[in-house]
Amino acid sequence: MLKLLERRRTDKEKVLVIGLDGVPFRIIKNFIKMGVTPFLGSLSREGMMREMRSAVPPVSSVAWTSLVTGVNPGKHGIYGFMERKPDSYDIYFTNSTHLKAPTLWDILGEHNKRTIAVNIPQTYPAKPLNGMLVSGFVALDLEKGVYPPSLYPRLKEMDYRIDVNYREAAEKKDEFFNDLFDTTDKRRDAILHLLKKEEWDLFIATFTGTDRLHHYFWHDFVDSKSPYHQKFLDYYRALDRIIKKIVTAAGKGVNLIITADHGFTLIEQEIYPNTWLKENGYLKLRREPPESIKDIDPSSRAFILDPGRVYINLKGKMPQGCVEPEDYEPLCRELTAGFLKLKGIDRVFRKEDLYSGDFVEQAPDLVLISDTRYDIKGSLSKKHLTGKEKFTGMHTYHDALLYIRGLSSNRENVYLIDIAPTILEMMGVPIPPSMDGVSLLQNIISRG
């Protein structure tokens, strides 16, 4: 009897998190009404399903890092997929070694809690933890993306794959869908295997195929006459069945969270604000086409990295900075006024409006936020201010999906960073005071 009570207590403090990369609340709401996702429909009647706000900028590297740390980029140090090397204009891709804040599994490990994390973006290369980790996008080598190393042969035997091959999705649509379904099935198999065979307190697993599908086929979803419209719906039908299997395998007694990292919507146009900087004399390049920002001329006063991160070429901070410190504030105001005149730019934030912490100095000086359906890109080589490439869907700050079983809340706004403290409270682990998020189990009606 005592062992049974201990098991029940343990189940009550266990948490299953299913990540659905880039899935908007409104699309699931519609699919539930249409009968496309019947299991998610049944879950919606057992808890809170609603819209959530993402990170800024709402890209997966920033968003997933914010989700698993519960802090803003000023504390975890990740502002995008690419960053500028200190004292240089060279660019590097961010990964787990650049993370400056503890993750959920770091905190849980200190309390003897075991985590299994599968396919979480921005966790490559895999670091040791109390549990198991399989890195997600942008993992380059599965063997280096797995901890412990003994897990790697098991995944290879399952033919586990890090990601779907999406590079030619627009040209080879049928091949993409075949690969998408196959890769998702392999991920399902690995998740179910670990869920059933391993001990865990927190199990967090993410499906990133949704993000790839949305980027390349959102217009097919919107156009019901498209030959790939049903394929889009079929993928969600398959995902709904997979979620049902995972939730059933975990058991009814565990806490359940289903979450996206950002929303999604249709792209009408892409905006290339570096072109505006060039046209107005703020940015000069030493050669055309440029390879990267290392080709900017020392006389440049500002440049932009994806997706709308504006950096002032400030003397004393940048290696070839030309903007005097006393000119910094006037230039920021001048650029803000200019950007706000561009069609598709909705807001311009200063870094101090968005970020706080020990790593704010590496933050962009300004952050551009677009109107819905206008996607900001940091390309240096575009000749025109606007255009359109292969993507038909874009990330949004608003409308990220969040579901928590057994919880109802009338809190006005819910944020991505609220998930980590919510998980800790569910598991009976103290929430570090450094966390920016606020547990959704707290009785807070409204926040900012």
C-alpha angles and dihedrals in degrees: 000000000000091000090050091053091048090051092051091050090049093049090050090056095044118102129203115196120189113193120206107190113227097351113151122217092230094057092052090046089054094044091052090054090047093049093241093124107031096164093053086048091057091047091051089065091055100054150349118318115175151129119290133192119240133211127283114277093028097221122130097247091057097034100050091043090052091047096053095041101038091221138103123255090261086070103033096039101224115122101159146337090279129042136180117253113242113265090009144075091227116119129225134185113245121235141163093293090066094055112115101185132067117259126225091262091051090055094042091049089060087059095048092255118144122225131196111194121184127188098346110164118239095026097108126149094039115241126206116270141159094273135009135311133191110188122229135201123011095025111142100190123027092209091059090043096061132083127220097030089224088071093063098076090050091054092046090053089054090049088238115187130205096214146349117264100253103156093100098028093124093053100036103037100160092048089050093053092047090052092044094056093042095048091047091052091051090051090049091052093050093047094049092046093053093040092057102033103040134063114242144165096187120030114184121175131168134205110209097176089090091064092051091047092051096048094054105026108032090109088055089054091050092046106065090190093060114113087231097050092093091045088057091051092044090058091055090047089054092046091051090055091048092050089051091054093049095046092046092049091051092055135238095269099065125091111256129207125174114188145168124208096223141348130258139219143165119288116229095173142351119231123213106196093176084071089058090049090053094046091052098045098252094111128040127179129212092214142012125259095025121213094212142320089299084080095061117118116247089241091065113116099195143006137184133229124194127319102014101303108152119204124192113220090232122184111242092025105052119054092239098022116167102176112097115227091243089056094051098089096044090048092050090051092046093050092045091054091048096048092049090059091061117098109248098026109111105172141003118208130197114226092245089057091060111025141050133173143067095309102051091111091071091050121107113268092230132016121206119215117196133216115257111287095018111105118203116217130187097218114149097194104058117118095200132055094232137027146135132248135171100307116092097176130054139195121260132200092218130055101039111157120250127176127174119180116230095011130111122183137173093195107144098224130021122196134203091240089060091072098072096053089044090056092048092051091048088054095047093246121138114254111236112241089230091069114107095200124086121222114253088221088070118095098247116146101187139010130184 
